[in-house]
Amino acid sequence: MLAARPFQDYPNLRYQCPMTGHSLHLKAAGNLPNSLLNLTEEKIADYLVTTDCTIAYPIIDGIPFLTPEDAVSAAPFDSPIESNRSEDIAEEVILYNRIATQDLLLIDQTMENLFTKQLLSAVENTGSLGRFPSPMNLWVDSMGAADAQWEAYEHLMPLDDSIFLQLGGSGSHAIKALLAGAAIAGLVSPSPQEIRLARTMAKKLGVEDRFFGIVSIGEAIPLSSCSVNRVYGGGCLHHTDINYSIPELARISSPGGQLSFVDPRANPLYNFWDRMTGHIRFCGPEEETHDHPLDEDILKHLATKYFRQCKLYTSGGPTRYALILIKRVTGLSLSVTIAARIFRYERYLLNRLGLERLFGEMATLLRA
């Protein structure tokens, strides 16, 4: 169990209420107006409060809880998220809290799974980290999306002195950004345990003082406009309603900001798997989630509306599924460099044959 920690407030990171857009400021519980103080819990010492002092959000173990469900308010308010979407999020939080709790118990093994062994060794022995994202076998960790993750990482360059945000997940990409030179980096996730996991890993890798975590959702990100200039999501954008998350990501990005996401792409192979099994997840451990592969045309239409530039890198045909299945059944895995080479060759071949519809992976590369 992690000891309670103080909230770390970075001067260049500005929070806002996810419902009203009002700025949020740190206040001790005893300094809240009586209308809010009567609604607070005694064990919570600090809150982030709107400028008009009508809504407060608790800070627990140094982590701000900034979802509509966490809001403390004497007046009724309408959540920007539809009720059925809120129910889906609540169900997924239970799942990802459970997974992150297990990962915390096996933290060393978890870090070997989320980071390359080469990167962990280089950090431990103060060795060379190259120049992110090179060399590939140091930074790229996903065999099943090796070429797409490389393209997504490349798009984020340079990371020096950037304000970096990871959308969902374990926080491993935010930690990599800190190792690669980001000024501060954080994780937005509705799962408190994912943030605790990320904070633990950041501490082990010596970058905890520059890491932040926010309990929140991609459809209502509690950061002020133009707050960040680098955003990455690995397999998480498709967990959101992109009709809300894409505009939010555009709002929080500073002009010229670079964003990239790697997600499953809707294709006939996914549709076949869904019909056969009733689940969209492909041989994964997360069948209870409500994610859906992204439709390339819908995503591109929406992204070009809110971003100055949008490029989609599609890849990962039948070979990708075969390699993922082999890894999950036998535990055998190719190196990311070999996998990337195979996927790029397959990508070239499928493009030449006019079979682009079979691509199951997509890197979304955006510029604000």
C-alpha positions as CSV (number, residue, x, y, z in Angstrom):
1,M,0.0,0.0,0.0
2,L,1.4,3.4,-1.0
3,A,1.7,6.0,1.7
4,A,-0.4,9.1,1.4
5,R,1.4,11.8,-0.7
6,P,0.9,15.5,-1.1
7,F,-0.5,16.9,-4.3
8,Q,2.2,18.2,-6.6
9,D,1.1,21.3,-8.4
10,Y,3.2,22.2,-11.4
11,P,3.1,26.0,-12.4
12,N,2.9,25.2,-16.1
13,L,0.0,22.7,-15.7
14,R,-3.4,24.3,-15.4
15,Y,-6.5,22.5,-14.3
16,Q,-10.1,23.2,-15.2
17,C,-13.5,21.9,-14.2
18,P,-14.5,19.2,-16.7
19,M,-18.1,20.4,-16.5
20,T,-18.0,24.2,-16.4
21,G,-14.6,24.9,-17.8
22,H,-13.8,27.2,-14.8
23,S,-10.2,27.2,-13.5
24,L,-9.5,25.0,-10.5
25,H,-7.4,26.1,-7.6
26,L,-6.0,24.2,-4.6
27,K,-7.7,24.7,-1.3
28,A,-7.6,22.9,2.0
29,A,-10.8,21.4,3.1
30,G,-11.1,23.8,6.0
31,N,-11.1,26.8,3.6
32,L,-14.1,25.6,1.6
33,P,-17.3,27.6,1.9
34,N,-19.9,26.0,4.3
35,S,-22.1,25.0,1.3
36,L,-19.4,22.7,0.2
37,L,-17.7,21.9,3.5
38,N,-20.9,20.2,4.7
39,L,-20.7,17.8,1.7
40,T,-17.0,16.8,2.1
41,E,-15.4,13.8,3.7
42,E,-13.4,14.3,6.9
43,K,-10.5,12.2,5.7
44,I,-9.9,14.3,2.6
45,A,-7.7,17.3,3.4
46,D,-7.4,19.0,0.0
47,Y,-9.6,19.8,-2.9
48,L,-9.3,21.5,-6.3
49,V,-12.1,24.1,-6.4
50,T,-13.6,26.2,-9.1
51,T,-13.0,30.0,-9.1
52,D,-16.6,30.7,-8.1
53,C,-16.3,28.1,-5.2
54,T,-19.4,26.1,-6.4
55,I,-17.7,22.8,-7.3
56,A,-14.9,21.0,-5.6
57,Y,-12.9,17.8,-6.5
58,P,-11.1,15.7,-4.0
59,I,-7.4,15.0,-3.9
60,I,-6.7,11.5,-2.6
61,D,-3.2,10.3,-2.0
62,G,-1.9,13.2,-4.0
63,I,-4.1,12.3,-7.0
64,P,-6.8,14.7,-8.2
65,F,-10.1,13.0,-8.9
66,L,-11.6,15.1,-11.7
67,T,-14.6,13.2,-13.1
68,P,-18.2,14.5,-13.0
69,E,-19.0,11.6,-10.6
70,D,-16.3,12.9,-8.2
71,A,-17.6,16.5,-8.1
72,V,-18.8,17.9,-4.8
73,S,-21.4,20.6,-5.4
74,A,-24.4,22.0,-3.4
75,A,-26.2,22.8,-6.7
76,P,-27.4,20.3,-9.3
77,F,-25.4,20.0,-12.5
78,D,-25.6,18.1,-15.7
79,S,-22.7,15.8,-16.6
80,P,-21.3,16.3,-20.2
81,I,-21.2,12.5,-20.5
82,E,-24.3,10.5,-21.5
83,S,-25.5,8.1,-18.8
84,N,-24.9,4.9,-20.9
85,R,-21.3,6.0,-21.6
86,S,-20.8,6.7,-17.8
87,E,-22.0,3.2,-17.1
88,D,-19.6,1.7,-19.6
89,I,-16.7,3.7,-18.0
90,A,-17.7,2.6,-14.5
91,E,-17.6,-1.1,-15.6
92,E,-14.2,-0.7,-17.2
93,V,-12.8,1.1,-14.2
94,I,-13.6,-2.0,-12.1
95,L,-11.7,-4.2,-14.6
96,Y,-8.6,-1.9,-15.0
97,N,-8.4,-1.3,-11.2
98,R,-8.2,-5.0,-10.8
99,I,-5.6,-5.5,-13.5
100,A,-3.5,-2.6,-12.2
101,T,-3.7,-4.0,-8.6
102,Q,-2.4,-7.3,-9.8
103,D,0.4,-5.5,-11.8
104,L,1.4,-3.6,-8.6
105,L,1.8,-6.8,-6.7
106,L,4.1,-8.1,-9.4
107,I,5.7,-4.8,-10.2
108,D,9.1,-6.1,-11.5
109,Q,7.4,-8.5,-13.9
110,T,5.0,-5.8,-14.9
111,M,7.8,-3.4,-15.8
112,E,9.5,-6.1,-17.9
113,N,6.3,-6.5,-19.8
114,L,5.7,-2.7,-20.3
115,F,9.2,-1.6,-21.0
116,T,11.9,-3.3,-23.0
117,K,14.6,-5.1,-21.0
118,Q,17.2,-3.0,-22.8
119,L,15.6,0.2,-21.6
120,L,15.3,-1.0,-18.0
121,S,18.9,-2.1,-18.0
122,A,20.2,1.1,-19.5
123,V,18.4,3.2,-16.9
124,E,19.6,1.0,-14.0
125,N,23.2,1.1,-15.3
126,T,23.1,4.7,-16.4
127,G,23.8,3.5,-19.9
128,S,23.0,5.3,-23.2
129,L,19.3,5.8,-24.0
130,G,20.0,6.7,-27.6
131,R,17.8,9.4,-29.1
132,F,14.1,8.6,-28.7
133,P,12.7,6.6,-30.4
134,S,16.0,5.1,-31.6
135,P,17.2,2.5,-31.3
136,M,13.8,0.7,-31.8
137,N,14.6,-2.2,-29.6
138,L,15.2,0.2,-26.7
139,W,12.0,2.2,-26.9
140,V,9.3,0.3,-28.9
141,D,7.7,-2.3,-26.6
142,S,4.7,-3.6,-28.7
143,M,5.6,-6.6,-30.9
144,G,2.1,-6.7,-32.3
145,A,2.1,-3.0,-33.4
146,A,5.9,-2.5,-33.8
147,D,5.8,-0.4,-37.0
148,A,2.8,1.6,-35.9
149,Q,4.2,2.4,-32.5
150,W,7.5,3.5,-34.2
151,E,5.6,5.8,-36.5
152,A,3.6,7.2,-33.6
153,Y,6.8,7.8,-31.5
154,E,8.6,9.4,-34.4
155,H,5.7,11.8,-34.9
156,L,6.2,13.1,-31.3
157,M,9.8,14.2,-31.8
158,P,11.4,16.1,-30.3
159,L,10.3,15.6,-26.7
160,D,12.9,17.9,-25.1
161,D,11.2,20.2,-22.5
162,S,7.7,19.2,-23.7
163,I,4.6,18.9,-21.5
164,F,3.5,15.3,-22.3
165,L,0.2,13.6,-21.6
166,Q,-0.6,10.0,-22.0
167,L,-4.3,9.1,-22.7
168,G,-5.2,6.0,-20.7
169,G,-3.2,2.9,-19.9
170,S,-0.4,2.1,-17.4
171,G,1.6,5.4,-17.8
172,S,4.6,3.6,-19.4
173,H,4.7,6.0,-22.4
174,A,4.6,9.1,-20.1
175,I,7.5,7.6,-18.2
176,K,9.4,7.0,-21.4
177,A,8.8,10.6,-22.4
178,L,10.4,11.7,-19.1
179,L,13.4,9.5,-19.8
180,A,13.6,11.0,-23.2
181,G,13.6,14.6,-22.0
182,A,10.1,15.8,-21.4
183,A,9.8,18.6,-18.7
184,I,6.8,16.9,-17.1
185,A,4.6,14.1,-18.2
186,G,1.4,12.6,-16.9
187,L,-1.4,10.1,-17.3
188,V,-5.1,10.7,-17.6
189,S,-7.1,7.6,-16.7
190,P,-10.5,6.9,-15.0
191,S,-8.7,4.1,-13.1
192,P,-7.0,5.3,-9.9
193,Q,-5.0,2.1,-9.7
194,E,-3.5,2.7,-13.1
195,I,-2.2,6.0,-11.9
196,R,-0.8,4.4,-8.7
197,L,0.9,1.8,-10.9
198,A,2.4,4.5,-13.1
199,R,3.6,6.5,-10.1
200,T,5.3,3.4,-8.7
201,M,7.0,2.7,-12.0
202,A,8.1,6.4,-12.3
203,K,9.6,6.2,-8.9
204,K,11.6,3.0,-9.7
205,L,12.9,4.7,-12.8
206,G,13.9,7.9,-11.0
207,V,11.4,10.3,-12.7
208,E,8.6,10.5,-10.1
209,D,9.2,14.2,-9.4
210,R,8.2,15.1,-12.9
211,F,5.2,12.7,-13.2
212,F,1.5,13.6,-12.6
213,G,-1.6,11.6,-12.7
214,I,-5.3,12.7,-13.1
215,V,-8.3,10.5,-12.5
216,S,-10.4,11.6,-15.5
217,I,-11.8,10.6,-18.9
218,G,-10.8,11.4,-22.4
219,E,-14.2,12.9,-23.2
220,A,-13.8,15.6,-20.5
221,I,-10.1,16.3,-19.9
222,P,-9.7,18.6,-16.9
223,L,-6.8,20.7,-18.3
224,S,-7.1,24.2,-19.6
225,S,-6.8,25.0,-23.3
226,C,-3.3,24.8,-24.8
227,S,-2.0,23.0,-21.7
228,V,0.1,20.4,-23.4
229,N,2.2,20.0,-26.6
230,R,2.6,16.2,-26.8
231,V,-0.1,13.6,-26.4
232,Y,0.2,9.8,-26.9
233,G,-2.3,7.0,-26.5
234,G,-1.5,3.3,-26.9
235,G,-4.7,1.3,-27.5
236,C,-6.8,3.8,-25.6
237,L,-8.4,6.3,-28.0
238,H,-10.8,3.6,-29.2
239,H,-12.0,3.2,-25.6
240,T,-13.4,6.8,-25.8
241,D,-16.3,8.3,-27.7
242,I,-14.2,10.1,-30.3
243,N,-17.0,12.6,-31.0
244,Y,-16.1,14.1,-27.6
245,S,-12.4,13.0,-27.1
246,I,-11.1,14.4,-30.4
247,P,-12.4,18.0,-29.8
248,E,-11.1,17.8,-26.2
249,L,-7.6,16.7,-27.4
250,A,-7.6,19.6,-29.8
251,R,-8.6,22.0,-27.1
252,I,-5.9,21.1,-24.6
253,S,-3.1,21.0,-27.3
254,S,-1.0,24.1,-27.8
255,P,-0.6,25.4,-31.4
256,G,1.9,23.2,-33.2
257,G,1.3,20.4,-30.7
258,Q,1.9,16.9,-31.8
259,L,-0.4,14.0,-30.9
260,S,-0.2,10.3,-31.9
261,F,-2.4,7.3,-31.1
262,V,-2.1,3.6,-31.9
263,D,-5.4,1.7,-32.0
264,P,-7.1,-1.3,-33.7
265,R,-8.7,-0.4,-37.0
266,A,-12.1,-1.7,-38.1
267,N,-11.7,-4.4,-40.8
268,P,-13.2,-7.6,-42.0
269,L,-11.1,-9.8,-39.8
270,Y,-12.4,-8.0,-36.7
271,N,-16.0,-8.4,-38.0
272,F,-15.4,-12.1,-38.6
273,W,-14.0,-12.6,-35.1
274,D,-16.9,-10.7,-33.6
275,R,-19.5,-12.8,-35.4
276,M,-17.7,-16.0,-34.3
277,T,-17.1,-15.2,-30.7
278,G,-19.4,-12.4,-29.8
279,H,-16.4,-10.3,-28.6
280,I,-14.4,-7.7,-30.5
281,R,-11.2,-8.2,-28.5
282,F,-8.8,-10.5,-30.4
283,C,-7.6,-13.3,-28.0
284,G,-7.2,-10.6,-25.3
285,P,-7.7,-10.7,-21.5
286,E,-10.0,-7.7,-21.5
287,E,-13.3,-9.0,-22.9
288,E,-15.3,-7.0,-20.4
289,T,-14.3,-3.7,-22.0
290,H,-16.4,-1.6,-24.3
291,D,-13.8,-0.6,-26.8
292,H,-14.4,-0.8,-30.6
293,P,-12.0,-0.7,-33.5
294,L,-11.8,2.8,-35.1
295,D,-13.4,3.4,-38.4
296,E,-10.7,5.1,-40.5
297,D,-13.1,7.3,-42.5
298,I,-15.0,8.6,-39.5
299,L,-11.8,9.2,-37.6
300,K,-10.2,11.1,-40.4
301,H,-13.3,13.3,-41.1
302,L,-13.5,14.2,-37.4
303,A,-9.7,14.8,-36.9
304,T,-9.4,17.0,-40.0
305,K,-12.2,19.2,-38.6
306,Y,-10.3,19.9,-35.4
307,F,-6.6,19.6,-36.3
308,R,-4.4,21.4,-38.7
309,Q,-2.9,18.1,-40.0
310,C,-4.0,14.5,-39.8
311,K,-2.2,11.5,-41.2
312,L,-3.2,7.9,-40.7
313,Y,-0.6,5.0,-40.9
314,T,-2.5,1.7,-41.4
315,S,-0.8,-1.6,-41.0
316,G,-1.1,-5.0,-39.3
317,G,-2.7,-7.5,-41.6
318,P,-3.2,-11.3,-41.2
319,T,0.4,-11.8,-40.2
320,R,-0.1,-9.6,-37.2
321,Y,-3.0,-11.7,-35.9
322,A,-1.0,-14.8,-36.4
323,L,2.0,-13.5,-34.5
324,I,-0.2,-12.3,-31.6
325,L,-2.0,-15.6,-31.4
326,I,1.4,-17.5,-31.4
327,K,2.7,-15.3,-28.6
328,R,-0.4,-15.7,-26.4
329,V,-0.6,-19.5,-26.9
330,T,3.1,-20.4,-26.8
331,G,4.7,-17.3,-25.2
332,L,7.1,-17.1,-28.1
333,S,7.6,-13.6,-29.6
334,L,9.6,-12.0,-32.3
335,S,11.8,-9.0,-31.6
336,V,10.2,-5.6,-32.3
337,T,12.7,-4.9,-35.1
338,I,12.0,-8.2,-36.9
339,A,8.2,-7.8,-36.4
340,A,8.3,-4.2,-37.7
341,R,10.2,-5.4,-40.8
342,I,7.6,-8.1,-41.5
343,F,4.7,-5.8,-41.0
344,R,6.2,-3.2,-43.3
345,Y,6.7,-5.8,-46.0
346,E,3.2,-7.1,-45.5
347,R,1.9,-3.5,-45.7
348,Y,3.7,-2.9,-49.0
349,L,2.3,-6.2,-50.4
350,L,-1.3,-5.6,-49.3
351,N,-1.2,-2.1,-50.7
352,R,0.0,-3.4,-54.0
353,L,-2.7,-6.0,-54.1
354,G,-5.4,-3.5,-53.2
355,L,-6.2,-5.3,-49.9
356,E,-5.8,-2.3,-47.5
357,R,-9.1,-3.2,-46.0
358,L,-7.4,-6.0,-44.1
359,F,-5.2,-3.7,-42.1
360,G,-6.1,-4.1,-38.4
361,E,-3.8,-1.5,-36.8
362,M,-3.7,2.3,-37.2
363,A,-1.4,5.1,-36.0
364,T,-3.2,8.4,-35.9
365,L,-0.8,11.3,-36.3
366,L,-2.1,14.8,-35.6
367,R,-0.7,18.3,-35.4
368,A,-2.6,21.1,-33.7
